[in-house]
Amino acid sequence: MKKTRKVLLLLLIAAMICSFASACGSKKEPDEPDKKDTEVAYTIDNIRDYVVGVDEPVELMDGTTKPLINFDNAATTPALKPVMDAVDKELEMYGSIGRGFSQKSNHSTDLYMETRETVMNFLGADTDTYTCFYVNSTTDGLNKLASALIESEDDLVLCTRIEHHANDLSWRERCHVIYAEVDEQGRVIYDDIERLLTENEGKVKYVCITAASNVTGYVTDVHRVAKMAHAHGAMIVVDGAQIVAHRQFKMMGETPEENIDFFVFSAHKMYSPYGGGAVVGPWEILNEHMPEFYGGGIVKIVRDANVKYKSAPDVYEAGSPNYPGIVGMAKAMEILQEVGFDAISAHEQVLNRKLIDGLKKMDGIVLYGDSENIDDRVGVVTFNFDDINSFVLASKLSDLGGVATRRGLFCAHPYVWRLMGISDEQASTYENCIDMNTPGMIRVSFGIYNTEEEVDQFLEILNNIVTDFRKSDEFLVMEDPSF
Ligand SMILES: Cc1ncc(COP(=O)(O)O)c(C=O)c1O
């Protein structure tokens, strides 16, 4: 009897301890979701709260401080806090990828491999057809891809005049390239692509085109281009650097002929600034080639006299991989999908419209690209004033106004020359001297966290600077007024 009472007492104490622990949150019910992962739903309205450094003050020329208005997101994007947290967390279980014998090494290797699926899902790529290999950036990816695909200097590639140098020079330096032109507003002329493919029937191996321009923000209809390329026996390579954080991109078109063959992008343009990126392409084609990039991790066996290489994707990833870059990229993809590309694109349209309408009201403004129909533009707006040096203006925007823009030719010189009406011959005068008087534009490029208030502040700051400028001795006219 005494013993039974003792047992009952012990059971009672145990129950009390359990219920206390559970009330304090130290015990999780088996099916209770982890709060940390679920309590935040990332949306276009709250994402600014999760951008690293968004409120960090910067010092202006007069010694005052204020948070930077960051309108330079086409160059690179700041980190998102959940991306940073995901990288920090994974570093606790970090071990060598594909090489070690440890729990940490196994964990890191598994995550590294699984992230290929994340990339495939993000881009709607069918894993029976496609795989992906990791790269450090779009430039890295395009160069690796070109070094693998191009077999001879006589290979023929079709690029367009809208391209960033990464998707022009990677091919131009390896083989023969022909270029489709842009129209007066800077849009790619699809008929010119068709003309070049027809005139070079069966000879063009790859059509290389950007999905969105870093100069005008134009989104190109790459699925339409894929159909043209395939009809003429070519494959399509898409530079995805400026699309991945702005619009939903799918490898598959409405019909198989519209499917994209290769897609290349960087993670630092999608809120994961740890390097990283990927090239997506068909298993079959990737396995017919290999890049000119050699080292460990890509071989089955090396003997004195012979080397046996692995197949894709491993053979494209020589050396130790950038694990934080891959972890950050996967998390960034998850967050962007949660925020939703419809919301992102609608938000960018609002910012673009507000900015363009505000700029249009300013004396002497020169806007590049179509400023009426802006539906096919991601959040990129480029402009000049016809009487003000853009280099000086961009410096003043930063020094006096705490606004980050970019000024110059944006690694797309041929495109910028065209938009500015500068002939190739005129451009040749700058060959030996690129300085502050070289023609260039100012670029505003939006991220998902920029606000309408920031656009209003920017327009006010710009207006004040331009007005003061015109009154002062600092007023600088470009050397050639036609620029
Ligand atoms: C359209 C486009 N392609 C390629 C690149 C190169 O990207 P990365 O610097 O990440 O190599 C950029 C960078 O601005 C770009 O805007």
PDBQT file of the ligand as one rigid body, heavy atoms in Angstrom, charges set to zero:
ROOT
HETATM    1  C1  LIG A 501      22.788  40.748 -68.043  1.00  0.00    +0.000 C 
HETATM    2  C2  LIG A 501      24.025  40.388 -67.274  1.00  0.00    +0.000 A 
HETATM    3  N1  LIG A 501      24.739  39.330 -67.639  1.00  0.00    +0.000 NA
HETATM    4  C3  LIG A 501      25.838  38.948 -66.998  1.00  0.00    +0.000 A 
HETATM    5  C4  LIG A 501      26.301  39.659 -65.917  1.00  0.00    +0.000 A 
HETATM    6  C5  LIG A 501      27.534  39.205 -65.207  1.00  0.00    +0.000 C 
HETATM    7  O1  LIG A 501      27.193  38.770 -63.945  1.00  0.00    +0.000 OA
HETATM    8  P1  LIG A 501      28.327  38.454 -62.875  1.00  0.00    +0.000 P 
HETATM    9  O2  LIG A 501      29.004  39.751 -62.601  1.00  0.00    +0.000 OA
HETATM   10  O3  LIG A 501      27.594  37.925 -61.714  1.00  0.00    +0.000 OA
HETATM   11  O4  LIG A 501      29.238  37.491 -63.482  1.00  0.00    +0.000 OA
HETATM   12  C6  LIG A 501      25.599  40.784 -65.492  1.00  0.00    +0.000 A 
HETATM   13  C7  LIG A 501      26.100  41.587 -64.361  1.00  0.00    +0.000 C 
HETATM   14  O5  LIG A 501      25.719  42.711 -64.164  1.00  0.00    +0.000 OA
HETATM   15  C8  LIG A 501      24.426  41.156 -66.185  1.00  0.00    +0.000 A 
HETATM   16  O6  LIG A 501      23.715  42.203 -65.807  1.00  0.00    +0.000 OA
ENDROOT
TORSDOF 0
